[in-house]
């Protein structure tokens, strides 16, 4: 589980031994954070989802607007089986390659909306109709949208910027 958070000397949290920076502070202040660079776990999760043909990926940087997590990763599948396959692949790749397991998984059996909680990021996989209904991008519109590198998608993931 991703409970390897420690405080650094300047009060910022470190995860897995790497100090995170406050992009807004480092960029000279202001309320809007500079675009975040995706860490290895987020890149691997996006790639794994792309391997199972997830589409319309979005990464929202919630550090300025929420305290329960740093990022939402949102992707869609066209049907229940694909949503489960995407969730399975994300979990499998993060476990195999990085030894990371979600703290909790919700919604897997119905697979309209599967939530994989990795602590500092939450991966949401929606069936298309449910994604439109819950519309997390609108609900969290105050969060910065992180640009996705074109090489991080794989499959049918594409830059949703």
DAWO-V143109 format. One record per pair of residues at least 4 apart in sequence whose ideal C-beta (glycine too) atoms are under 7 Angstrom apart, sorted by the first residue. I is the first residue (numbers start at 1). J is the second residue. Records with the same first field share a line. If there is no record, write none. Layout:
BEGIN
I: J + J
END
This chain:
BEGIN
1: 101 + 103 + 119
2: 15 + 100 + 118 + 119 + 120
3: 119
4: 15 + 16
5: 13 + 15
6: 13 + 14
7: 11 + 13
8: 12 + 14 + 19
12: 19 + 20 + 22
13: 20
14: 18 + 19 + 20
15: 20 + 120
21: 26
22: 26
23: 27 + 33 + 34 + 36
24: 29 + 30 + 31 + 32 + 33 + 34 + 64
25: 29
27: 34
31: 64
32: 144
33: 61 + 63 + 64 + 144
35: 144 + 146 + 147
36: 61 + 146
38: 42 + 43 + 59 + 146 + 152
40: 44 + 98
41: 45 + 94 + 98 + 100 + 118
42: 46 + 59 + 71 + 73 + 121
43: 47 + 152
44: 48 + 93 + 94 + 97 + 98
45: 49 + 73 + 90 + 94 + 123
46: 50 + 57 + 73 + 148 + 152 + 153 + 157
47: 51 + 152 + 154
48: 89 + 90 + 93
49: 54 + 57 + 75 + 86 + 89 + 90 + 157
50: 54 + 153 + 154 + 155 + 157
51: 89 + 154 + 155
52: 82 + 85 + 86 + 89 + 155
53: 82 + 155 + 156
54: 75 + 76 + 77 + 86 + 125 + 155 + 157
55: 75 + 76 + 156 + 157
56: 75 + 76 + 160
57: 74 + 75 + 148 + 153 + 157 + 160
58: 74 + 137 + 145 + 160
59: 71 + 73 + 146 + 148
60: 71 + 72 + 140 + 143 + 145
61: 71 + 143 + 144 + 146
62: 66 + 69 + 70 + 71 + 72 + 140 + 143
63: 70
65: 140 + 142 + 143
69: 120 + 121 + 122
70: 120 + 121
71: 121
72: 122 + 124 + 136 + 140
73: 121 + 123 + 124
74: 124 + 126 + 136 + 137
75: 86 + 125
76: 126 + 128 + 131
77: 82 + 83 + 86 + 125 + 127
78: 82 + 128
79: 127
80: 84 + 111 + 127
81: 85
82: 86
83: 87 + 111 + 114 + 125 + 126 + 127
84: 88 + 108 + 111
85: 89
86: 90 + 125
87: 91 + 108 + 114 + 116 + 125
88: 92
89: 93
90: 94 + 116 + 123
91: 95 + 102 + 116
92: 96
93: 97
94: 98 + 100
95: 99 + 100 + 101
100: 118
102: 116 + 117 + 118
103: 117 + 118 + 119
104: 117
105: 116
106: 115
107: 111 + 112 + 113 + 114 + 115
108: 114
111: 127
112: 127 + 130
113: 124 + 126 + 130 + 134
114: 125
115: 122 + 124
116: 122 + 123
117: 122
118: 122 + 123
124: 136
126: 130 + 131
128: 132
129: 133
130: 134
135: 139
136: 140
137: 141
145: 161
147: 159 + 161
148: 152 + 153 + 159 + 160 + 161
150: 159
153: 157 + 158
END
